[in-house]
Amino acid sequence: GADAIVFSRSFRGGKFTQSVGLLSYTFLRITGQDEVIVPMIDIDISNERPQPIIYGSSEDWATNLEILLKWSPFSTEDGLLQQFEDIGRHGTKVIIYNLWLN
């Protein structure tokens, strides 16, 4: 397939986290990227209210979320995050889409 989105839930550094990353040939080709770019978001789910984990800036996190929603099969944040419901407390789910027929 041309594209894959990865959902991962783990316990690290005393926190329960969930992460989403996109590896998309379609995104790279259509946006004219010369290097591989993997948009990712991380969320701290240790407390009742999930919180974004910011490594750069909140704008970077929001941009990555926007890319995930535009280039994945999930057009809303709720739809994206619902993919974690069948993972449990820890684990990984990979969804491959835009399959090649050759």
C-alpha positions in Angstrom: 0.0 0.0 0.0 1.0 3.6 -0.5 0.1 4.8 3.0 0.0 3.6 6.6 -1.1 5.2 9.8 0.2 3.8 13.1 -1.6 4.0 16.4 0.4 3.1 19.6 -0.5 3.2 23.2 2.1 2.7 25.9 3.3 3.4 29.5 6.5 5.4 29.6 8.1 7.8 32.0 5.3 7.3 34.5 2.7 8.3 31.9 0.2 6.5 29.8 0.5 7.8 26.3 -1.0 7.3 22.9 0.7 8.3 19.6 -0.4 8.5 16.0 2.1 8.6 13.1 1.6 8.8 9.3 3.9 7.3 6.7 2.3 8.3 3.4 3.7 8.1 -0.1 0.6 9.9 -1.3 1.2 12.9 1.1 4.9 13.0 0.2 4.3 12.9 -3.6 1.4 15.3 -3.8 3.0 17.9 -1.5 6.3 17.6 -3.4 8.5 16.6 -0.4 12.2 15.8 -1.1 12.7 14.1 2.2 10.5 11.7 4.2 8.3 13.5 6.7 6.4 11.5 9.3 3.7 13.7 11.0 3.1 12.4 14.5 1.1 13.5 17.6 1.5 12.2 21.2 -1.2 12.5 23.9 -0.9 12.0 27.6 -3.9 9.9 28.7 -2.8 9.4 32.4 -5.4 11.8 33.7 -9.2 12.0 33.1 -8.6 14.7 30.5 -6.2 13.8 27.6 -3.5 16.4 27.0 -1.3 16.9 24.0 2.4 16.2 24.6 4.3 19.1 23.0 7.9 18.6 21.9 8.3 21.6 19.7 5.5 24.1 19.8 1.7 23.8 20.1 1.5 25.1 16.5 3.7 22.1 15.4 1.4 19.7 17.2 -1.7 21.3 15.6 -0.1 21.2 12.1 0.7 17.5 12.5 -2.9 16.8 13.6 -4.1 18.8 10.6 -1.9 16.7 8.3 -3.1 13.4 9.9 -6.7 14.4 9.4 -6.2 15.6 5.8 -4.1 12.6 4.5 -5.5 9.7 6.6 -8.9 7.9 6.3 -10.1 9.8 9.4 -11.4 13.3 8.8 -12.1 14.3 12.5 -10.0 14.2 15.7 -12.7 12.1 17.3 -12.7 9.6 14.5 -8.9 9.4 14.6 -8.8 8.8 18.4 -11.6 6.2 18.3 -9.0 3.9 16.7 -7.5 3.4 20.1 -10.6 1.9 21.6 -9.7 -1.7 20.6 -6.0 -1.4 21.5 -6.4 -1.7 25.3 -3.9 -0.3 27.8 -0.9 -0.9 25.5 -0.3 -2.1 22.0 -0.1 -1.0 18.3 -2.5 -0.9 15.4 -1.3 -0.4 11.8 -3.8 0.6 9.1 -2.6 0.3 5.5 -4.7 2.1 2.9 -4.5 3.3 -0.7 -3.6 -0.2 -1.7 -1.8 -0.8 -5.0 -3.3 -3.5 -7.2 -0.2 -4.5 -9.1 
